[in-house]
C-alpha cells in the first residue's frame, strides 16, 4: 500500500498486474507492506531530486510491515526490503512515464494509467 500525507495525499493499494502497476484508492490497513511518505517526498522522487534508497535512508520514505494478529511486528529480510525498494522505484518510473514533462509533474496528485 501507499500512504501519502499532505496536499493531495491519501491511501492507495498498489497491484502488479499483467498490464503493469495499478493504483486503487483504498484504505491500506490490510496491506502486508505500506510505504509512507509526504506528497513533497513523492514529488521529489518524481522530479529525480531524490532516489528511493536515499528517501528511505533519510527517513522521508518509511516501509511499514503489517502486524500479525498477536501484535508482534514482522520484519523484512534484506531481499524482501530490496524487493519493496525495487517495486516502489518501478512505481515512480511509471508515474514519470505517464507525465513526460516536468511542467505536468508539478501537481501534488499524480494519476497513473
DOVO-304442 format. One record per residue: residue number from 1; y, x, z of N, C-alpha, C in turn; residue in three letters. Coordinates in steps of 0.05 Angstrom, whole numbers. Atoms other than C-alpha are relative to their C-alpha. Example, Ala and Ser with C-alpha at 12.3 -4.5 7.8 and 13.67 -1.06 7.14 Angstrom:
<rs>
<r><seq>1</seq><n_py>-24</n_py><n_px>18</n_px><n_pz>0</n_pz><ca_py>-90</ca_py><ca_px>246</ca_px><ca_pz>156</ca_pz><c_py>24</c_py><c_px>18</c_px><c_pz>0</c_pz><type>Ala</type></r>
<r><seq>2</seq><n_py>-24</n_py><n_px>-16</n_px><n_pz>-1</n_pz><ca_py>-21</ca_py><ca_px>273</ca_px><ca_pz>143</ca_pz><c_py>22</c_py><c_px>-15</c_px><c_pz>14</c_pz><type>Ser</type></r>
</rs>
This chain:
<rs>
<r><seq>1</seq><n_py>-24</n_py><n_px>16</n_px><n_pz>0</n_pz><ca_py>0</ca_py><ca_px>0</ca_px><ca_pz>0</ca_pz><c_py>25</c_py><c_px>17</c_px><c_pz>0</c_pz><type>Unk</type></r>
<r><seq>2</seq><n_py>-26</n_py><n_px>-13</n_px><n_pz>1</n_pz><ca_py>73</ca_py><ca_px>18</ca_px><ca_pz>-7</ca_pz><c_py>19</c_py><c_px>-17</c_px><c_pz>16</c_pz><type>Unk</type></r>
<r><seq>3</seq><n_py>-20</n_py><n_px>14</n_px><n_pz>-16</n_pz><ca_py>126</ca_py><ca_px>0</ca_px><ca_pz>44</ca_pz><c_py>26</c_py><c_px>16</c_px><c_pz>-1</c_pz><type>Unk</type></r>
<r><seq>4</seq><n_py>-26</n_py><n_px>-13</n_px><n_pz>3</n_pz><ca_py>199</ca_py><ca_px>15</ca_px><ca_pz>30</ca_pz><c_py>21</c_py><c_px>-14</c_px><c_pz>17</c_pz><type>Unk</type></r>
<r><seq>5</seq><n_py>-22</n_py><n_px>12</n_px><n_pz>-15</n_pz><ca_py>258</ca_py><ca_px>5</ca_px><ca_pz>76</ca_pz><c_py>26</c_py><c_px>6</c_px><c_pz>-14</c_pz><type>Unk</type></r>
<r><seq>6</seq><n_py>-26</n_py><n_px>-4</n_px><n_pz>13</n_pz><ca_py>330</ca_py><ca_px>-1</ca_px><ca_pz>54</ca_pz><c_py>4</c_py><c_px>-21</c_px><c_pz>-21</c_pz><type>Unk</type></r>
<r><seq>7</seq><n_py>-7</n_py><n_px>19</n_px><n_pz>21</n_pz><ca_py>365</ca_py><ca_px>-40</ca_px><ca_pz>-1</ca_pz><c_py>-21</c_py><c_px>-1</c_px><c_pz>-22</c_pz><type>Unk</type></r>
<r><seq>8</seq><n_py>20</n_py><n_px>3</n_px><n_pz>20</n_pz><ca_py>313</ca_py><ca_px>-68</ca_px><ca_pz>-48</ca_pz><c_py>-28</c_py><c_px>7</c_px><c_pz>10</c_pz><type>Unk</type></r>
<r><seq>9</seq><n_py>26</n_py><n_px>-7</n_px><n_pz>-12</n_pz><ca_py>256</ca_py><ca_px>-50</ca_px><ca_pz>-1</ca_pz><c_py>-19</c_py><c_px>-23</c_px><c_pz>1</c_pz><type>Unk</type></r>
<r><seq>10</seq><n_py>20</n_py><n_px>21</n_px><n_pz>-3</n_pz><ca_py>194</ca_py><ca_px>-89</ca_px><ca_pz>13</ca_pz><c_py>-28</c_py><c_px>12</c_px><c_pz>3</c_pz><type>Unk</type></r>
<r><seq>11</seq><n_py>28</n_py><n_px>-9</n_px><n_pz>-2</n_pz><ca_py>118</ca_py><ca_px>-84</ca_px><ca_pz>13</ca_pz><c_py>-15</c_py><c_px>-7</c_px><c_pz>-25</c_pz><type>Unk</type></r>
<r><seq>12</seq><n_py>16</n_py><n_px>4</n_px><n_pz>24</n_pz><ca_py>70</ca_py><ca_px>-77</ca_px><ca_pz>-46</ca_pz><c_py>-28</c_py><c_px>11</c_px><c_pz>4</c_pz><type>Unk</type></r>
<r><seq>13</seq><n_py>26</n_py><n_px>-11</n_px><n_pz>2</n_pz><ca_py>-3</ca_py><ca_px>-67</ca_px><ca_pz>-56</ca_pz><c_py>-2</c_py><c_px>14</c_px><c_pz>-27</c_pz><type>Unk</type></r>
<r><seq>14</seq><n_py>3</n_py><n_px>-16</n_px><n_pz>25</n_pz><ca_py>-20</ca_py><ca_px>-14</ca_px><ca_pz>-108</ca_pz><c_py>-29</c_py><c_px>-1</c_px><c_pz>-8</c_pz><type>Unk</type></r>
<r><seq>15</seq><n_py>27</n_py><n_px>1</n_px><n_pz>10</n_pz><ca_py>-81</ca_py><ca_px>-24</ca_px><ca_pz>-151</ca_pz><c_py>-2</c_py><c_px>18</c_px><c_pz>-25</c_pz><type>Unk</type></r>
<r><seq>16</seq><n_py>6</n_py><n_px>-17</n_px><n_pz>24</n_pz><ca_py>-111</ca_py><ca_px>26</ca_px><ca_pz>-201</ca_pz><c_py>-19</c_py><c_px>-17</c_px><c_pz>-17</c_pz><type>Unk</type></r>
<r><seq>17</seq><n_py>16</n_py><n_px>17</n_px><n_pz>18</n_pz><ca_py>-135</ca_py><ca_px>-19</ca_px><ca_pz>-258</ca_pz><c_py>-6</c_py><c_px>14</c_px><c_pz>-26</c_pz><type>Unk</type></r>
<r><seq>18</seq><n_py>7</n_py><n_px>-11</n_px><n_pz>26</n_pz><ca_py>-164</ca_py><ca_px>-6</ca_px><ca_pz>-327</ca_pz><c_py>25</c_py><c_px>4</c_px><c_pz>-17</c_pz><type>Unk</type></r>
<r><seq>19</seq><n_py>-25</n_py><n_px>-1</n_px><n_pz>15</n_pz><ca_py>-93</ca_py><ca_px>-16</ca_px><ca_pz>-353</ca_pz><c_py>21</c_py><c_px>18</c_px><c_pz>13</c_pz><type>Unk</type></r>
<r><seq>20</seq><n_py>-19</n_py><n_px>-17</n_px><n_pz>-14</n_pz><ca_py>-60</ca_py><ca_px>33</ca_px><ca_pz>-305</ca_pz><c_py>5</c_py><c_px>-10</c_px><c_pz>28</c_pz><type>Unk</type></r>
<r><seq>21</seq><n_py>-7</n_py><n_px>8</n_px><n_pz>-27</n_pz><ca_py>-27</ca_py><ca_px>26</ca_px><ca_pz>-238</ca_pz><c_py>15</c_py><c_px>-27</c_px><c_pz>-1</c_pz><type>Unk</type></r>
<r><seq>22</seq><n_py>-12</n_py><n_px>26</n_px><n_pz>-2</n_pz><ca_py>-6</ca_py><ca_px>-43</ca_px><ca_pz>-217</ca_pz><c_py>11</c_py><c_px>-5</c_px><c_pz>28</c_pz><type>Unk</type></r>
<r><seq>23</seq><n_py>-12</n_py><n_px>6</n_px><n_pz>-26</n_pz><ca_py>41</ca_py><ca_px>-64</ca_px><ca_pz>-160</ca_pz><c_py>1</c_py><c_px>-30</c_px><c_pz>3</c_pz><type>Unk</type></r>
<r><seq>24</seq><n_py>-1</n_py><n_px>28</n_px><n_pz>-6</n_pz><ca_py>36</ca_py><ca_px>-132</ca_px><ca_pz>-127</ca_pz><c_py>15</c_py><c_px>-3</c_px><c_pz>26</c_pz><type>Unk</type></r>
<r><seq>25</seq><n_py>-14</n_py><n_px>5</n_px><n_pz>-25</n_pz><ca_py>86</ca_py><ca_px>-158</ca_px><ca_pz>-77</ca_pz><c_py>-19</c_py><c_px>-13</c_px><c_pz>20</c_pz><type>Unk</type></r>
<r><seq>26</seq><n_py>18</n_py><n_px>10</n_px><n_pz>-20</n_pz><ca_py>46</ca_py><ca_px>-169</ca_px><ca_pz>-14</ca_pz><c_py>3</c_py><c_px>15</c_px><c_pz>26</c_pz><type>Unk</type></r>
<r><seq>27</seq><n_py>0</n_py><n_px>-14</n_px><n_pz>-26</n_pz><ca_py>41</ca_py><ca_px>-152</ca_px><ca_pz>59</ca_pz><c_py>-21</c_py><c_px>22</c_px><c_pz>-2</c_pz><type>Unk</type></r>
<r><seq>28</seq><n_py>19</n_py><n_px>-23</n_px><n_pz>2</n_pz><ca_py>7</ca_py><ca_px>-84</ca_px><ca_pz>66</ca_pz><c_py>-16</c_py><c_px>4</c_px><c_pz>25</c_pz><type>Unk</type></r>
<r><seq>29</seq><n_py>15</n_py><n_px>-4</n_px><n_pz>-25</n_pz><ca_py>-24</ca_py><ca_px>-96</ca_px><ca_pz>134</ca_pz><c_py>-29</c_py><c_px>6</c_px><c_pz>-4</c_pz><type>Unk</type></r>
<r><seq>30</seq><n_py>29</n_py><n_px>-4</n_px><n_pz>4</n_pz><ca_py>-94</ca_py><ca_px>-97</ca_px><ca_pz>105</ca_pz><c_py>-6</c_py><c_px>24</c_px><c_pz>-18</c_pz><type>Unk</type></r>
<r><seq>31</seq><n_py>5</n_py><n_px>-23</n_px><n_pz>17</n_pz><ca_py>-85</ca_py><ca_px>-36</ca_px><ca_pz>60</ca_pz><c_py>-12</c_py><c_px>22</c_px><c_pz>17</c_pz><type>Unk</type></r>
<r><seq>32</seq><n_py>13</n_py><n_px>-21</n_px><n_pz>-15</n_pz><ca_py>-130</ca_py><ca_px>21</ca_px><ca_pz>81</ca_pz><c_py>19</c_py><c_px>23</c_px><c_pz>5</c_pz><type>Unk</type></r>
<r><seq>33</seq><n_py>-19</n_py><n_px>-21</n_px><n_pz>-3</n_pz><ca_py>-74</ca_py><ca_px>71</ca_px><ca_pz>69</ca_pz><c_py>27</c_py><c_px>-11</c_px><c_pz>-9</c_pz><type>Unk</type></r>
<r><seq>34</seq><n_py>-27</n_py><n_px>8</n_px><n_pz>7</n_pz><ca_py>1</ca_py><ca_px>58</ca_px><ca_pz>68</ca_pz><c_py>18</c_py><c_px>25</c_px><c_pz>-3</c_pz><type>Unk</type></r>
<r><seq>35</seq><n_py>-21</n_py><n_px>-20</n_px><n_pz>3</n_pz><ca_py>56</ca_py><ca_px>102</ca_px><ca_pz>41</ca_pz><c_py>26</c_py><c_px>-13</c_px><c_pz>8</c_pz><type>Unk</type></r>
<r><seq>36</seq><n_py>-24</n_py><n_px>12</n_px><n_pz>-11</n_pz><ca_py>121</ca_py><ca_px>90</ca_px><ca_pz>78</ca_pz><c_py>23</c_py><c_px>19</c_px><c_pz>-6</c_pz><type>Unk</type></r>
<r><seq>37</seq><n_py>-24</n_py><n_px>-16</n_px><n_pz>7</n_pz><ca_py>190</ca_py><ca_px>114</ca_px><ca_pz>54</ca_pz><c_py>24</c_py><c_px>-19</c_px><c_pz>-1</c_pz><type>Unk</type></r>
<r><seq>38</seq><n_py>-24</n_py><n_px>15</n_px><n_pz>5</n_pz><ca_py>261</ca_py><ca_px>92</ca_px><ca_pz>43</ca_pz><c_py>4</c_py><c_px>-2</c_px><c_pz>-30</c_pz><type>Unk</type></r>
<r><seq>39</seq><n_py>-5</n_py><n_px>2</n_px><n_pz>29</n_pz><ca_py>287</ca_py><ca_px>69</ca_px><ca_pz>-24</ca_pz><c_py>15</c_py><c_px>25</c_px><c_pz>-9</c_pz><type>Unk</type></r>
<r><seq>40</seq><n_py>-13</n_py><n_px>-25</n_px><n_pz>8</n_pz><ca_py>331</ca_py><ca_px>131</ca_px><ca_pz>-24</ca_pz><c_py>-20</c_py><c_px>22</c_px><c_pz>-6</c_pz><type>Unk</type></r>
<r><seq>41</seq><n_py>20</n_py><n_px>-20</n_px><n_pz>5</n_pz><ca_py>270</ca_py><ca_px>175</ca_px><ca_pz>-19</ca_pz><c_py>-14</c_py><c_px>-6</c_px><c_pz>-27</c_pz><type>Unk</type></r>
<r><seq>42</seq><n_py>13</n_py><n_px>7</n_px><n_pz>26</n_pz><ca_py>236</ca_py><ca_px>137</ca_px><ca_pz>-77</ca_pz><c_py>19</c_py><c_px>7</c_px><c_pz>-23</c_pz><type>Unk</type></r>
<r><seq>43</seq><n_py>-19</n_py><n_px>-7</n_px><n_pz>21</n_pz><ca_py>299</ca_py><ca_px>145</ca_px><ca_pz>-119</ca_pz><c_py>1</c_py><c_px>30</c_px><c_pz>-4</c_pz><type>Unk</type></r>
<r><seq>44</seq><n_py>0</n_py><n_px>-29</n_px><n_pz>3</n_pz><ca_py>300</ca_py><ca_px>220</ca_px><ca_pz>-104</ca_pz><c_py>-25</c_py><c_px>10</c_px><c_pz>-14</c_pz><type>Unk</type></r>
<r><seq>45</seq><n_py>25</n_py><n_px>-7</n_px><n_pz>14</n_pz><ca_py>227</ca_py><ca_px>224</ca_px><ca_pz>-126</ca_pz><c_py>2</c_py><c_px>-6</c_px><c_pz>-29</c_pz><type>Unk</type></r>
<r><seq>46</seq><n_py>-2</n_py><n_px>9</n_px><n_pz>28</n_pz><ca_py>241</ca_py><ca_px>185</ca_px><ca_pz>-190</ca_pz><c_py>19</c_py><c_px>18</c_px><c_pz>-15</c_pz><type>Unk</type></r>
<r><seq>47</seq><n_py>-19</n_py><n_px>-17</n_px><n_pz>13</n_pz><ca_py>301</ca_py><ca_px>229</ca_px><ca_pz>-205</ca_pz><c_py>-8</c_py><c_px>30</c_px><c_pz>0</c_pz><type>Unk</type></r>
<r><seq>48</seq><n_py>10</n_py><n_px>-28</n_px><n_pz>-1</n_pz><ca_py>259</ca_py><ca_px>293</ca_px><ca_pz>-194</ca_pz><c_py>17</c_py><c_px>18</c_px><c_pz>18</c_pz><type>Unk</type></r>
<r><seq>49</seq><n_py>-15</n_py><n_px>-16</n_px><n_pz>-19</n_pz><ca_py>304</ca_py><ca_px>315</ca_px><ca_pz>-137</ca_pz><c_py>-18</c_py><c_px>7</c_px><c_pz>24</c_pz><type>Unk</type></r>
<r><seq>50</seq><n_py>19</n_py><n_px>-4</n_px><n_pz>-22</n_pz><ca_py>243</ca_py><ca_px>315</ca_px><ca_pz>-91</ca_pz><c_py>-28</c_py><c_px>-3</c_px><c_pz>-12</c_pz><type>Unk</type></r>
<r><seq>51</seq><n_py>28</n_py><n_px>4</n_px><n_pz>8</n_pz><ca_py>168</ca_py><ca_px>324</ca_px><ca_pz>-101</ca_pz><c_py>-14</c_py><c_px>-16</c_px><c_pz>22</c_pz><type>Unk</type></r>
<r><seq>52</seq><n_py>15</n_py><n_px>15</n_px><n_pz>-19</n_pz><ca_py>116</ca_py><ca_px>281</ca_px><ca_pz>-67</ca_pz><c_py>-8</c_py><c_px>18</c_px><c_pz>24</c_pz><type>Unk</type></r>
<r><seq>53</seq><n_py>9</n_py><n_px>-19</n_px><n_pz>-21</n_pz><ca_py>89</ca_py><ca_px>341</ca_px><ca_pz>-28</ca_pz><c_py>24</c_py><c_px>7</c_px><c_pz>18</c_pz><type>Unk</type></r>
<r><seq>54</seq><n_py>-24</n_py><n_px>-7</n_px><n_pz>-16</n_pz><ca_py>160</ca_py><ca_px>361</ca_px><ca_pz>-5</ca_pz><c_py>8</c_py><c_px>-24</c_px><c_pz>17</c_pz><type>Unk</type></r>
<r><seq>55</seq><n_py>-7</n_py><n_px>24</n_px><n_pz>-15</n_pz><ca_py>174</ca_py><ca_px>289</ca_px><ca_pz>15</ca_pz><c_py>-18</c_py><c_px>-4</c_px><c_pz>25</c_pz><type>Unk</type></r>
<r><seq>56</seq><n_py>19</n_py><n_px>2</n_px><n_pz>-23</n_pz><ca_py>112</ca_py><ca_px>289</ca_px><ca_pz>59</ca_pz><c_py>6</c_py><c_px>22</c_px><c_pz>20</c_pz><type>Unk</type></r>
<r><seq>57</seq><n_py>-5</n_py><n_px>-23</n_px><n_pz>-18</n_pz><ca_py>126</ca_py><ca_px>358</ca_px><ca_pz>88</ca_pz><c_py>26</c_py><c_px>-4</c_px><c_pz>16</c_pz><type>Unk</type></r>
<r><seq>58</seq><n_py>-25</n_py><n_px>4</n_px><n_pz>-14</n_pz><ca_py>197</ca_py><ca_px>338</ca_px><ca_pz>105</ca_pz><c_py>2</c_py><c_px>-26</c_px><c_pz>16</c_pz><type>Unk</type></r>
<r><seq>59</seq><n_py>1</n_py><n_px>24</n_px><n_pz>-16</n_pz><ca_py>176</ca_py><ca_px>272</ca_px><ca_pz>137</ca_pz><c_py>15</c_py><c_px>-24</c_px><c_pz>-14</c_pz><type>Unk</type></r>
<r><seq>60</seq><n_py>-13</n_py><n_px>22</n_px><n_pz>15</n_pz><ca_py>210</ca_py><ca_px>229</ca_px><ca_pz>83</ca_pz><c_py>-19</c_py><c_px>-20</c_px><c_pz>-11</c_pz><type>Unk</type></r>
<r><seq>61</seq><n_py>22</n_py><n_px>18</n_px><n_pz>10</n_pz><ca_py>144</ca_py><ca_px>200</ca_px><ca_pz>59</ca_pz><c_py>-23</c_py><c_px>3</c_px><c_pz>20</c_pz><type>Unk</type></r>
<r><seq>62</seq><n_py>21</n_py><n_px>0</n_px><n_pz>-20</n_pz><ca_py>93</ca_py><ca_px>180</ca_px><ca_pz>111</ca_pz><c_py>-25</c_py><c_px>-12</c_px><c_pz>-12</c_pz><type>Unk</type></r>
<r><seq>63</seq><n_py>25</n_py><n_px>12</n_px><n_pz>7</n_pz><ca_py>20</ca_py><ca_px>167</ca_px><ca_pz>99</ca_pz><c_py>-13</c_py><c_px>-10</c_px><c_pz>25</c_pz><type>Unk</type></r>
<r><seq>64</seq><n_py>11</n_py><n_px>13</n_px><n_pz>-24</n_pz><ca_py>-9</ca_py><ca_px>118</ca_px><ca_pz>149</ca_pz><c_py>-27</c_py><c_px>-12</c_px><c_pz>-7</c_pz><type>Unk</type></r>
<r><seq>65</seq><n_py>27</n_py><n_px>11</n_px><n_pz>4</n_pz><ca_py>-82</ca_py><ca_px>101</ca_px><ca_pz>155</ca_pz><c_py>-3</c_py><c_px>-24</c_px><c_pz>18</c_pz><type>Unk</type></r>
<r><seq>66</seq><n_py>4</n_py><n_px>24</n_px><n_pz>-16</n_pz><ca_py>-100</ca_py><ca_px>31</ca_px><ca_pz>178</ca_pz><c_py>-20</c_py><c_px>6</c_px><c_pz>23</c_pz><type>Unk</type></r>
<r><seq>67</seq><n_py>17</n_py><n_px>-4</n_px><n_pz>-23</n_pz><ca_py>-132</ca_py><ca_px>29</ca_px><ca_pz>247</ca_pz><c_py>-25</c_py><c_px>-16</c_px><c_pz>-2</c_pz><type>Unk</type></r>
<r><seq>68</seq><n_py>25</n_py><n_px>15</n_px><n_pz>-1</n_pz><ca_py>-203</ca_py><ca_px>7</ca_px><ca_pz>258</ca_pz><c_py>2</c_py><c_px>-22</c_px><c_pz>20</c_pz><type>Unk</type></r>
<r><seq>69</seq><n_py>-1</n_py><n_px>23</n_px><n_pz>-18</n_pz><ca_py>-219</ca_py><ca_px>-55</ca_px><ca_pz>297</ca_pz><c_py>0</c_py><c_px>8</c_px><c_pz>30</c_pz><type>Unk</type></r>
<r><seq>70</seq><n_py>0</n_py><n_px>-8</n_px><n_pz>-28</n_pz><ca_py>-229</ca_py><ca_px>-15</ca_px><ca_pz>361</ca_pz><c_py>25</c_py><c_px>17</c_px><c_pz>7</c_pz><type>Unk</type></r>
<r><seq>71</seq><n_py>-26</n_py><n_px>-12</n_px><n_pz>-4</n_pz><ca_py>-158</ca_py><ca_px>12</ca_px><ca_pz>354</ca_pz><c_py>0</c_py><c_px>31</c_px><c_pz>1</c_pz><type>Unk</type></r>
<r><seq>72</seq><n_py>1</n_py><n_px>-29</n_px><n_pz>3</n_pz><ca_py>-179</ca_py><ca_px>84</ca_px><ca_pz>340</ca_pz><c_py>10</c_py><c_px>7</c_px><c_pz>-27</c_pz><type>Unk</type></r>
<r><seq>73</seq><n_py>-11</n_py><n_px>-7</n_px><n_pz>26</n_pz><ca_py>-137</ca_py><ca_px>114</ca_px><ca_pz>285</ca_pz><c_py>-19</c_py><c_px>18</c_px><c_pz>-16</c_pz><type>Unk</type></r>
<r><seq>74</seq><n_py>16</n_py><n_px>-17</n_px><n_pz>18</n_pz><ca_py>-174</ca_py><ca_px>142</ca_px><ca_pz>226</ca_pz><c_py>18</c_py><c_px>22</c_px><c_pz>-10</c_pz><type>Unk</type></r>
<r><seq>75</seq><n_py>-16</n_py><n_px>-22</n_px><n_pz>11</n_pz><ca_py>-152</ca_py><ca_px>208</ca_px><ca_pz>197</ca_pz><c_py>-12</c_py><c_px>7</c_px><c_pz>-27</c_pz><type>Unk</type></r>
<r><seq>76</seq><n_py>9</n_py><n_px>-8</n_px><n_pz>26</n_pz><ca_py>-155</ca_py><ca_px>230</ca_px><ca_pz>125</ca_pz><c_py>-8</c_py><c_px>29</c_px><c_pz>1</c_pz><type>Unk</type></r>
<r><seq>77</seq><n_py>7</n_py><n_px>-28</n_px><n_pz>2</n_pz><ca_py>-191</ca_py><ca_px>294</ca_px><ca_pz>110</ca_pz><c_py>17</c_py><c_px>12</c_px><c_pz>-23</c_pz><type>Unk</type></r>
<r><seq>78</seq><n_py>-17</n_py><n_px>-14</n_px><n_pz>19</n_pz><ca_py>-158</ca_py><ca_px>346</ca_px><ca_pz>64</ca_pz><c_py>-2</c_py><c_px>-11</c_px><c_pz>-28</c_pz><type>Unk</type></r>
<r><seq>79</seq><n_py>3</n_py><n_px>10</n_px><n_pz>27</n_pz><ca_py>-188</ca_py><ca_px>320</ca_px><ca_pz>-1</ca_pz><c_py>10</c_py><c_px>-29</c_px><c_pz>-3</c_pz><type>Unk</type></r>
<r><seq>80</seq><n_py>-11</n_py><n_px>27</n_px><n_pz>1</n_pz><ca_py>-170</ca_py><ca_px>248</ca_px><ca_pz>16</ca_pz><c_py>30</c_py><c_px>0</c_px><c_pz>0</c_pz><type>Unk</type></r>
<r><seq>81</seq><n_py>-29</n_py><n_px>-2</n_px><n_pz>1</n_pz><ca_py>-99</ca_py><ca_px>268</ca_px><ca_pz>31</ca_pz><c_py>10</c_py><c_px>8</c_px><c_pz>-27</c_pz><type>Unk</type></r>
<r><seq>82</seq><n_py>-8</n_py><n_px>-9</n_px><n_pz>27</n_pz><ca_py>-95</ca_py><ca_px>304</ca_px><ca_pz>-35</ca_pz><c_py>-3</c_py><c_px>-23</c_px><c_pz>-20</c_pz><type>Unk</type></r>
<r><seq>83</seq><n_py>3</n_py><n_px>23</n_px><n_pz>18</n_pz><ca_py>-121</ca_py><ca_px>242</ca_px><ca_pz>-70</ca_pz><c_py>23</c_py><c_px>-20</c_px><c_pz>3</c_pz><type>Unk</type></r>
<r><seq>84</seq><n_py>-23</n_py><n_px>18</n_px><n_pz>-4</n_pz><ca_py>-66</ca_py><ca_px>199</ca_px><ca_pz>-38</ca_pz><c_py>25</c_py><c_px>12</c_px><c_pz>-12</c_pz><type>Unk</type></r>
<r><seq>85</seq><n_py>-23</n_py><n_px>-13</n_px><n_pz>12</n_pz><ca_py>-14</ca_py><ca_px>250</ca_px><ca_pz>-58</ca_pz><c_py>-1</c_py><c_px>-2</c_px><c_pz>-30</c_pz><type>Unk</type></r>
<r><seq>86</seq><n_py>3</n_py><n_px>2</n_px><n_pz>29</n_pz><ca_py>-41</ca_py><ca_px>251</ca_px><ca_pz>-129</ca_pz><c_py>6</c_py><c_px>-28</c_px><c_pz>-10</c_pz><type>Unk</type></r>
<r><seq>87</seq><n_py>-4</n_py><n_px>28</n_px><n_pz>8</n_pz><ca_py>-42</ca_py><ca_px>175</ca_px><ca_pz>-134</ca_pz><c_py>29</c_py><c_px>-8</c_px><c_pz>3</c_pz><type>Unk</type></r>
<r><seq>88</seq><n_py>-28</n_py><n_px>7</n_px><n_pz>-3</n_pz><ca_py>29</ca_py><ca_px>169</ca_px><ca_pz>-107</ca_pz><c_py>17</c_py><c_px>14</c_px><c_pz>-21</c_pz><type>Unk</type></r>
<r><seq>89</seq><n_py>-14</n_py><n_px>-14</n_px><n_pz>22</n_pz><ca_py>53</ca_py><ca_px>222</ca_px><ca_pz>-157</ca_pz><c_py>-4</c_py><c_px>-14</c_px><c_pz>-26</c_pz><type>Unk</type></r>
<r><seq>90</seq><n_py>5</n_py><n_px>16</n_px><n_pz>24</n_pz><ca_py>20</ca_py><ca_px>181</ca_px><ca_pz>-212</ca_pz><c_py>18</c_py><c_px>-25</c_px><c_pz>-1</c_pz><type>Unk</type></r>
<r><seq>91</seq><n_py>-18</n_py><n_px>23</n_px><n_pz>-2</n_pz><ca_py>59</ca_py><ca_px>120</ca_px><ca_pz>-188</ca_pz><c_py>28</c_py><c_px>8</c_px><c_pz>-8</c_pz><type>Unk</type></r>
<r><seq>92</seq><n_py>-27</n_py><n_px>-9</n_px><n_pz>6</n_pz><ca_py>124</ca_py><ca_px>159</ca_px><ca_pz>-191</ca_pz><c_py>3</c_py><c_px>6</c_px><c_pz>-30</c_pz><type>Unk</type></r>
<r><seq>93</seq><n_py>0</n_py><n_px>-7</n_px><n_pz>28</n_pz><ca_py>107</ca_py><ca_px>185</ca_px><ca_pz>-261</ca_pz><c_py>0</c_py><c_px>-25</c_px><c_pz>-17</c_pz><type>Unk</type></r>
<r><seq>94</seq><n_py>1</n_py><n_px>25</n_px><n_pz>15</n_pz><ca_py>91</ca_py><ca_px>114</ca_px><ca_pz>-285</ca_pz><c_py>28</c_py><c_px>-14</c_px><c_pz>2</c_pz><type>Unk</type></r>
<r><seq>95</seq><n_py>-27</n_py><n_px>12</n_px><n_pz>-2</n_pz><ca_py>158</ca_py><ca_px>89</ca_px><ca_pz>-258</ca_pz><c_py>20</c_py><c_px>16</c_px><c_pz>-18</c_pz><type>Unk</type></r>
<r><seq>96</seq><n_py>-17</n_py><n_px>-16</n_px><n_pz>18</n_pz><ca_py>193</ca_py><ca_px>147</ca_px><ca_pz>-294</ca_pz><c_py>-5</c_py><c_px>-7</c_px><c_pz>-29</c_pz><type>Unk</type></r>
<r><seq>97</seq><n_py>7</n_py><n_px>7</n_px><n_pz>28</n_pz><ca_py>156</ca_py><ca_px>129</ca_px><ca_pz>-358</ca_pz><c_py>12</c_py><c_px>-27</c_px><c_pz>-8</c_pz><type>Unk</type></r>
<r><seq>98</seq><n_py>-10</n_py><n_px>27</n_px><n_pz>5</n_pz><ca_py>178</ca_py><ca_px>57</ca_px><ca_pz>-352</ca_pz><c_py>31</c_py><c_px>-1</c_px><c_pz>-1</c_pz><type>Unk</type></r>
<r><seq>99</seq><n_py>-29</n_py><n_px>-1</n_px><n_pz>0</n_pz><ca_py>251</ca_py><ca_px>77</ca_px><ca_pz>-342</ca_pz><c_py>8</c_py><c_px>27</c_px><c_pz>-12</c_pz><type>Unk</type></r>
<r><seq>100</seq><n_py>-3</n_py><n_px>-26</n_px><n_pz>14</n_pz><ca_py>263</ca_py><ca_px>131</ca_px><ca_pz>-395</ca_pz><c_py>26</c_py><c_px>15</c_px><c_pz>4</c_pz><type>Unk</type></r>
<r><seq>101</seq><n_py>-24</n_py><n_px>-16</n_px><n_pz>-4</n_pz><ca_py>334</ca_py><ca_px>150</ca_px><ca_pz>-379</ca_pz><c_py>11</c_py><c_px>-4</c_px><c_pz>28</c_pz><type>Unk</type></r>
<r><seq>102</seq><n_py>-9</n_py><n_px>0</n_px><n_pz>-28</n_pz><ca_py>369</ca_py><ca_px>166</ca_px><ca_pz>-314</ca_pz><c_py>19</c_py><c_px>-22</c_px><c_pz>6</c_pz><type>Unk</type></r>
<r><seq>103</seq><n_py>-19</n_py><n_px>22</n_px><n_pz>-5</n_pz><ca_py>421</ca_py><ca_px>111</ca_px><ca_pz>-322</ca_pz><c_py>-15</c_py><c_px>-24</c_px><c_pz>11</c_pz><type>Unk</type></r>
<r><seq>104</seq><n_py>15</n_py><n_px>23</n_px><n_pz>-10</n_pz><ca_py>368</ca_py><ca_px>57</ca_px><ca_pz>-314</ca_pz><c_py>-15</c_py><c_px>6</c_px><c_pz>25</c_pz><type>Unk</type></r>
<r><seq>105</seq><n_py>14</n_py><n_px>-8</n_px><n_pz>-24</n_pz><ca_py>337</ca_py><ca_px>95</ca_px><ca_pz>-257</ca_pz><c_py>17</c_py><c_px>-3</c_px><c_pz>25</c_pz><type>Unk</type></r>
<r><seq>106</seq><n_py>-18</n_py><n_px>1</n_px><n_pz>-23</n_pz><ca_py>397</ca_py><ca_px>85</ca_px><ca_pz>-212</ca_pz><c_py>-5</c_py><c_px>-24</c_px><c_pz>18</c_pz><type>Unk</type></r>
<r><seq>107</seq><n_py>5</n_py><n_px>24</n_px><n_pz>-16</n_pz><ca_py>373</ca_py><ca_px>17</ca_px><ca_pz>-188</ca_pz><c_py>-17</c_py><c_px>7</c_px><c_pz>24</c_pz><type>Unk</type></r>
<r><seq>108</seq><n_py>15</n_py><n_px>-4</n_px><n_pz>-25</n_pz><ca_py>346</ca_py><ca_px>13</ca_px><ca_pz>-118</ca_pz><c_py>-28</c_py><c_px>-14</c_px><c_pz>-3</c_pz><type>Unk</type></r>
<r><seq>109</seq><n_py>25</n_py><n_px>14</n_px><n_pz>3</n_pz><ca_py>290</ca_py><ca_px>-32</ca_px><ca_pz>-144</ca_pz><c_py>-12</c_py><c_px>8</c_px><c_pz>-27</c_pz><type>Unk</type></r>
<r><seq>110</seq><n_py>13</n_py><n_px>-9</n_px><n_pz>25</n_pz><ca_py>241</ca_py><ca_px>-7</ca_px><ca_pz>-196</ca_pz><c_py>-23</c_py><c_px>-20</c_px><c_pz>-6</c_pz><type>Unk</type></r>
<r><seq>111</seq><n_py>22</n_py><n_px>17</n_px><n_pz>9</n_pz><ca_py>194</ca_py><ca_px>-52</ca_px><ca_pz>-236</ca_pz><c_py>-18</c_py><c_px>15</c_px><c_pz>-18</c_pz><type>Unk</type></r>
<r><seq>112</seq><n_py>20</n_py><n_px>-15</n_px><n_pz>16</n_pz><ca_py>130</ca_py><ca_px>-22</ca_px><ca_pz>-263</ca_pz><c_py>-16</c_py><c_px>-20</c_px><c_pz>-16</c_pz><type>Unk</type></r>
<r><seq>113</seq><n_py>17</n_py><n_px>16</n_px><n_pz>17</n_pz><ca_py>93</ca_py><ca_px>-52</ca_px><ca_pz>-322</ca_pz><c_py>14</c_py><c_px>-25</c_px><c_pz>-7</c_pz><type>Unk</type></r>
</rs>
